[in-house]
Amino acid sequence: MAALFDKDNAKLHSELENLDLKASKPMTVSTTLSRFENETIHKLRSKDNPATKELTWEGKTYQRNVNNQTGEVNFEREYKPGVKEAISVTDSGQIKQKLTWNNVLGNPQESVKVFDANGKFLTELSGDKPATVETNPNEKVTIKPNDPQGPVQRSDLNEVKNLISNTNLSSKERLSKINTLDEIEVNGKRYVKETVVTENVKTKNTKEKVTFFTLQNENGKSERISFEEVNSGYKDEKGKPIKTIEMVQVQSEGTVAEDTKRFDRFGNEIPDQDHAGNYPTFAENPKYYLERAKEIFQEKNIQPLLDSSGNLEKYNGNASLVSLANEGFMNISSLTQTQRDQSYLGQRDKNGKPVLYSLPGSKSGDVLDESACQSHGPATVLASLGFKMTPEQINQYGKLNVMITRMVAEAGQMLPHKPRPSEMSIQEISDLVLKPLGFEVPPGNEGALIAWGKDRPEAPDKDQYFNDSAGYEKAKTDYKQKLREFKLKFQEEHLNAWITKQLEKGNIVVSGADFTEGGHVATFVGKDKDGWYSNDSYGDANTKYASHDGKMNHYKFQDYALGYGYVIKKAGNPMTDTERKTYLKDYTSFPGLNKSQSNLTSSIRSLENIVKNASDEKKRQESEQKLNELRKNLETTEEEIQRIQKTWGMKWNPKNGGSIFF
């Protein structure tokens, strides 16, 4: 799909640049993206671009019209008799449609709607007809445009925030007052009210949310701000949940993603949300991380130690490490990114589950949000280490965890055994995904430690239980129990000390364990004498993931059996996308080239003996001809091996089936 998008935009830009005027046809503006890229916006707004004198969008043909006074460009057609349609491209890369007509009394009327670039309805800025938006098979979402009954009621966002924090009013009273507004102003920009109604297709239960929409916020992007009544997490003296108002801002980011920020009733941003684009690191904004840590410590009842000035006490003099009670410490430099409900471009499977990477024909199905922990762990660490997505990557993927999942899945499909992300080894992830981004899992025990050894139990051989399915199931159960016991022992004797040492250095450790029945990967950011502190992309393992809150959870040592731990470090400059694709091709072909070199060398030696000792002249000539062909093939193979070695520093270890190292 990513390749399709690259091709999609390249084709669109090419067609906008090159148009044979002699064979001029309406320019078709078709894209699978939700927003046009800046280059496309610029060309569609050009008043003298011959390519866009006439264009087709969503199967309809429009003529370019230029406002002589303002120079603004739109495209017009007759929508139906008596109704004129004009479309224009917004600053955020969407399509604004304006319909104008006269009513039976001759009074001018208009309706203004906004669509994503791919034609999907987004919202209605004026008019009175609700519109249904496709989200997933289990929900029906209807957007109702605002219809002011009398003078337009306006307010500033700061005034609304003051209203939200007014505890003299109930949450319902506060929300009711917000509902009376028609518009709000945010940093000088006008946001228009709309009501979003979500209906569960199966239960028919509905949920209503008041939002305010703008095509252009202070960053020049479309944005929605919504207000909703939610549980505060606290209970009154009777044990009844206390309600509060939550504010959510959703800003378009790149061409495919949205960046969501949630705020509590005091207007403070709720920490650890799933951000699109790049977010500041601890080094860039230490105040944000320190304040965030204090808030989460209070929420999770984590007891930090304070210095003589009343500030969080540094551990080992490291500014990003905080000392905790119970002989503990924690790295506060990473943000917990959730894997739940993550998808690529909103894709879902037939059951409505979010799809991150489509694998048609795979027996195990697509890569879903629930199976993406193997890539979300590294993504969390990369962000804390300062990796920044390029504008092109933000346009294509939106979020770093989505990008890493797709890169891991893509790399896996290039390997002979085509592993899914959850089936890839640490070495494969390091070589195929991290290295092209300028990072790596350092070699040897410096970078990783895996629960392995001569005492590790072996999985039962199914062939030995050919006519004994019950015996095989019992053998598997016994194996799982013995494996868990082995891991717990290895953990106590080796892995705990290794992880502690890495954490004390300021490294974040990616670890796989039996957090779920099928295994799960999380990141460890700290410890005390009883267990680990984890940022977990799936939620809280202590609740069997009923809680989706993965921030700084405490996992006791003996509750979970760890299979491995690894760290990530900077290791050079990132590759360009072209270099990355060449590198992946070279890496995945390198084992085959080395094996081919070995086979060709062996065959050449055999043929040399045949040629040397042949008594039949015809057979000798045939063998010599074949020998020359093999020598030529060997020369070509060795040249390719040398090119790859010189370009990337790859080396080949023929032992134990062969492996690549650098």
N, C-alpha and C positions, 0 to 999 in steps of 0.2 A: 504493500500500500504506500509506503514511504517513497518507493521508486516511482510509483504512479504520480504522486504529488509533485516530485521533482520534474517529471516529464510534463505534467499538467501545466505548471507555471512556465517552464521553458517554452512550451508550445504557444502559450498565451502571449508571452512577451514577444516571441518571434513574429507572431501574426500581427501584433500591434505595430511592430517596426516595419515589416515588409508587406506591402499590399500592392498587387498588380492592378493599377487603376483601370487598365484596359479591360480587364475581366472582373471588374469590381462587383462584389457581392456583399450583403450585410455581414459585418464582422460579428462572429458568434463569440460572446463572452460567457464561457462555461467553465466552471471550476467545482472541485469537490471540497474546497476549503470553505470555512464559515466566513472568512474575511479576505478581501483582496489584499495583496501585498502592496507596499508603498509605490513600487515601480509601476504597477498596474493602475493604482489610483491616479498617479500623476498623468499617465497617458490617457486615461478615460476623461480626465478633466481638461485636457488640452483643447483649446478652441479651434486650432488649425491642423490637427492631426488627420491626414487624409484617411487613415485606417478606420477612424471612428466616426466618419461622416454619417454612416448608417450602421446600426448594430442590432444583433439579436440576443435577447436574454430570456431564458425560460421559454423558448419557442416563439416569442413575440418580437416583431421588428419595429425599431424606433428610429426616428430621425433626430439628428443632433440639433439643438437649439442653444444659441448663445445670447445671454442677456447683455445688450449693448451698454447698459449703464454700469453693471457690476462685473461683467466679464465671466459670470458663472455659467457653467455648462450643464444642461440636462438633456434628456432624450425623451421625445414625445411621440404619442400615437393616439388614435381614437380608440378608447377603451370599449365603448359601445355607443350607439347613436345618442348624441347629446352629452356624452361624458368624455372628458379629455384626461389622459394619463400622462404624467411626467415622472421619470425616474432620474435619480442622481446618486453619485457615489459619496458616502459620508467620509469624514476624516478617519473614522475607525474602520473603513473598508467594507461597509455594508451598503445595501441599496435602500434608499428612501423613495417610497412611491406616494405620489400625490394625485388624487382623483378630484376633479372639479366639475360642477354642473349647476344648473339652476333648478330650483324646485318649482312646483306648480304656480307659485306666486311670482316667479321670476327672480327670487332672491338667490344670491350665490351660495353654494354649499361646497364643502370639501371634506375629504377623508385622507389622513396621512398614516401610512403604515411603514414599518421597517422590516426588511428581510435580510437574512444572512446572504452572503454572496452566492451560495449554492442554491438559493431560492427558498430556504426554510423560513417560515414566518417567525418573526422575533417579537414584535409588539405593535400596538396601534397608538399613535400619538394624539390623534383626534378622530372623532367618529363615535358611533354608538353600537357597533356590532362586535360581540365577543368572538374571539378566534381560538380554535383548538390547536395546540402545539404537540407534536409527536415527541415523546420522551423515551419511554420504554413500554413493552407490552402490558405491563401491570398497572399503568397509570394513564389517566386522561387529564391533561392540563389545559385549562381554559383561561385566557387572559382577557379581562374585561377592561376596556378603556375608561378613563375618568369622564364623567358627565356632570360638570358643576351645576348645582341647582342654586343659581344666584351669583353674587360676586365671588370671584376666585379667591380662595383662602390660601395665603402664602405664609411660610415661616422659614427662618434660618435653621440650618442643621444644629448649630450650637444650642438654640432654643429648644429644639426637639430633644437633644441630649439631656438638657436640664429637666425636661418633662419626664423622661425615662427614669431618671434617678430620684424623682419625687416620691418618697415612701409614704407621704400623707395620702396618696391615691393608691387604690388597688391596681394590679397589673391590667385588669380589664378596663378600668377607668382611664389609665394612661394610654392603652391601645385605642380606646374609643376616641380620645382627643386627637390622636395622630390620624385616625380615619377621617376626621373632619377636614383635613388639609387637602388641597388640590395640587399644590406645588411646594417644593422646598428648594432653598438656594444653598449650594455647597461651593465654597471658594469662588463665588461669582458666577457659577454655572446653574442653569435652571433644570430641575428634575421634575418630571411630570408624573402624577399618580396613576397607578394601574392596580388592579386587583387580580391576583393569581389564585385560581381555584384548582386544587389537585384532588382528583377522585380515584380511589382504589377500585379498579375494574371488577375485582372479585367481591369485595365487601360492600361496595358502593359508598363507603365512608368518604366524606369530603373534608378538606382542610383549606382554609382561606388565609392568604398572606397579602398584606398591603405592601406594595413596593413603589419606589419612585425611580423613574428611568430617565437617563440622558444619553443622547447620541455622542456627546463630547464632554468629558469631564476635564479637570485641570491638566490631565496628561494627554488629552486629545483622543481618549478612548471611550467607547460606550461603557456604561456602568448602570447597575441596579443597586439600590439601597432598600432593604426590606426590614420590617419590624414584626416580630412574632412573639407570642406568649409561650414560654418554655418553663420547665422545672428548674429551679435555682440550684437543686442539689441539697437543699436544707428542708427541715420539717418544723412545723409549729409545735406548741406544747401538747397538742392533741395527736401528734404524729402525722398530720396531713401535710403533703408536699407544698412548699411555698413557691408560688409562681413568680416569674420575673419577665422582663422584656429583653429580648436579645436583638441586637442590630447586626445585620450582615451586609457587607459591601462586596459585590461581584463585578470585577472589572475585566473587560476583554484583554487578552494578552497574546501577542503574536497573531497568527492566522487561524489557530485551532483551539486555543486554551482560554480558560478564565482563571483569574486569581481571586480567591475568596478570603475575606477577612471578617472575623466575628468579634463583636465587642460586647462587654458586659454592661450592666445598667449604669455604671459610672463612666462609660465611654472608653474604658481601657481595652486594648486589643487582647483577646484571649490567646495565650501562647500556644505554639506548636500546632499550627494549621498547615494544610497542604498548599504550599505556595507555588504559583507558576512563575516562570522566569528565574532570576537570580535573587538571592536574599543576602544581606550583609553577614559577614563572618564575625566571630568574636573579636578578632583583631580590628575589624572595621567599625564595630559598634559594641564595645564591651558593656556600656551602660544598659543596652537592651537586654543582653543575656543575664546580667546580674539582677536586674529587676524581675526578669522572667523567672529566674531561679528562686528568688525570694517568694514569688507568688505561688510557684508549684510546691516549694517546701512547706508553705503554710497549708496548701490544699491537701497535700499527701502526708502531713504530720511528720515531715523529715526534719530532724533537729540539726541545724548547722552550727558550727562554732564561730564565735565572733572575736575579732581582734580588739585591742584596747580602744580603738576609735568607734567600735560598734559596727564595723563592716564585716562582711563575710571573710573568714580567715583563709588565707591561701594555704594550699597543701604543697609542701616541698618548694615553696617560693614560686610556684607556677600560677599565673594569674587566672588561668582557665580551670584550675583544680581547686575545689572548695573542701575544707575539712568538715567532717560530720561527727556527731556523737557516735558512741559504740565503736570507736576505733575506725571510723569510716572516712571516705573521701569520694568526691564525684567530679567528673569532667562536665562542665556546663556549656560546652561550646557547640553542641549539636542540637538540631531541631528535629523533633519526632515527625516524620512524614508517614501518613497513613497509606496502606495499600488497599484499603477497603474502598470499593466503588470507583477505583481508578480504571480508566479505559482509554483507548486511543480513538479520538474523534467521536466519542459517545457510542462506539460499537458495542452491541450486545448479542449474545447467542440466542438460540430459539427459546431458552428458558428465562431470558431477560437478564442473564448475568453479564457483568461488564467484561469486555474482551480487550486485552492489551496487545496481543499478537495472534493473528489468525493462522491456524495450521490446518488447512483443508486436507482431509484424508488421514489425519493423525488419529490413531486408535484412542489416544488419551485426550483428544479434543484440543481446543484452543488454549492459549495461555490466558487464564482468567485472573482477576484481581486477587482471588484467594490463594493462587499458587505462585505469587510473584515475590515472595519474601527473599529468595536467593539473590535477587537483584536490587530490592529496596534497601537491604542492609548496606551494600557498597555505596549506593546513591547517597544515603544519609552521611556516611563517612566522607565521601568526596566533597559534599557541600561544606562540611565543617573544615575541610582542608583547604578550601578556597577555590575549588573548581568553579568556573563560570561558563555557563552555556553561551554560545555565540548567538547573535540575533537570528541567524539562519536556523539554529537548533531550537530556539524558542519558538520560531514560526512553525517549525515542523512538529515538535513534540509538546511544547508548552511547559511541561514539568520534567525536572531532572529524573525523578523516579520512573516516569513513563519512558523517557529516552533510554535509560540504562536497561530497563526490562526488554525493550525492543532490540537494543544492540546485543544483549545476551542471547535472546531468542534467534536473532538473525545469524549470529556467529555459530550457534549450535547447529543450525540447519546446513552450515557449510562443512561440518565435520562428517566423516563417513558414517558414524553411528547415529547422527542427527539427534543429539540429546535435547530435551527441553531444558529451560533455565534451571529447574530444580534437580536435574540430573547431571549438570556440568560440574566438573571438578574445580577446586580452588585454582589450580594451575591454568586450566582452560579459561576461566574468568579473568585471571590476571593477564595472561598472554593476549587473549582475543578482544577483551573489552577495556581493561584498565590501561594497558600499555599504549594503545592508540590515543588515549586521553591524557597521557603524560604521567601515569601513576603505575604502581605495581604492588603485588604482594612480595616482599623481599624473599630471596631464596633461603632454603633451609629453615632451621628453627628460629631464625631471626624474624621470619615473617609469619610462620604458621606452625601449629602443633596439632596433630591428629591422633585421636585415641586408637592406637595400633600397637601390636606386639605379638609375640609368639603365643601368648595366652588368650588372644582374642578368638572367640568361638567362630566356627564356620557355619554358614547357612546350610540347611539340609538340602541334599540333592533330590530333586523331585523324581528323577528317573529311578531312584532306589525304592520309591513308594508307588510303583506303577499300578498295582492293584490294591492299594491301601490308602485311600484318601483320608480316612480318619487318622491313620498313623502319621500321615504327612502333616495334617493340621496340628496334631499334638507336637510333632517335632518342631514346627514353626513357632508354636507358643513357647516351648522350652528354649528355643534359640533366642527369641526376643528377650526372655527373662535373663538368660545367661549373658547376653550382649549388654543389657542394661547394667547388670552387676559388674561386668568388666569395665564399662565406661565410668561408673561411679568410683571404682577403685582407681582407675587411671586418672580420673579427675582429681581425686584426693591426693594421689602420689605425685602427679606431674602437672596436670593442666591448670589447676587452681593457682599454683605458684607462677606458672608462665603468664597467665592472664593478669594476675596481680602486678607482676613486673612490668608488663606492657602498659597497664593503666597508670602506674606510678610515673612512667615516662611521658604521660600525656596522650598516649595512643588510645583510640577507641577500638574495641575488639568486636569483630563480627563472629558470632558463634551459632552453631547449629545444635539443637537439643530436642528432647522429646516433650516440647511445650504442647504439642498436639499429638494425636495418635500417629499421624503420618510424618511427624517431624516438622520443625519450623526454625527459621533463622531470625535472630534478633541481634541488636548491638548492646554490648556492655559498656557502661560509662562510669561505673564506680563500684564500690564494695564497702561492707563493714564486716565485723567478725562473724556475722551470721549468713551473709549471702551477697548476691550481686544487685547492683542497680542497673536497670535495663531501659533503653528506649526501644519499644517494641512496635513495629509497624502494623501489627494486627490487633493490638489492644492489651489487655491484662490477662496473662496466663493463669493467674491466681483465681480468676473468676471463670476459668475455662472459656475465656474470650467473650463472655456475655457483656463485659465492659469493653468498649472500643477505645478507652483511654490508655494509650501506650506510654505516657510520659513518666519517666523515672520510677518505674515499678520495681519493687523489691522482691527478688526471687531467691529463696533459701537454697543453700548449697545442695542439700540432699533431696530436694523436691524434684529436681530435673537432672537427667543424665546428659552431659555435654558430649558431643561427638568430635568437636574440633573448635579451634579459635584461630583467627588470623587478623593481621593488621594491614593497612594500606599506607604507602608512602609515596611522596613525589619522586618521579624518576625520569625527568626530561621534559621536553616540550610536547604539547599535543600535536597529533598529525592533522593535516587537512582532510576533508572528507574523501578526496581523491586518493591521497596517500593511504588512508585507512582501508579503503576498498582494495587497493593493490596489496597492502600488507596482509589482509585477511586471505586473499587469493593465494599469495605466496606461502603463508603459514600453513594453510590447509593442504597445499600441494607438496610441501617440503618433505613430509614423510614418504609419500609415494615416489618422489624423485630419488630419494636416498635408497629406497628398496629397489627401485628400478636400476639404479647404478650398480647395486650389489648383484642383482640378477644378470645384468648385461655383462658385468665383469666375469662372472662365473661361466656364462655361455660362451664368451669370447675365448676363455682359456680352454674350454672343451673343444671348440672348433679349431683352435690353433693346433691342438694335438692331433685332431683328425686330418687337417691339412698337411701337417708335418709327416704323418705316418701313412697317409693314404696311398694304396697301390693302384687304385683305379683312378685314372686321370680325369675322367668325367666327374666322378664323385668329388675329387680334389678341387676341381674348378667350381663346382656348385657350392662346396663348403667355403671356398675362398670368397666367392661372391657374397654369400650370406655373412661371412666374417667381416667384410668391408662395410656392409650395411649396418651390422651391429656396432662396429667401431665408430661409424658416423653418428649413430643414435647415442652412443655413450658420450661422444664429444659434445653433442648438443645438450644432453642431460647434465654433464659436468659443468658446462658453461652456465646453465640455468641455476644449478646449485651454487656455483661461485657468485653469481649475480645476487642471489637471495642472501647469501652469507655476507657479502660486502655491503649490501643495502641495509640489512636489518641486524646483522650480527648474530644470526641464528647458527646454532651448531646441532649436530645430530649424535645422539648416544644410541648405538645399535643394541645395547644390552637390554634384556627383558622385553623384547618386542620393539624396542626403539622409542626414543622420546626426544623432544626438542628442548634445548636450553640455550641461554644467551651468555 
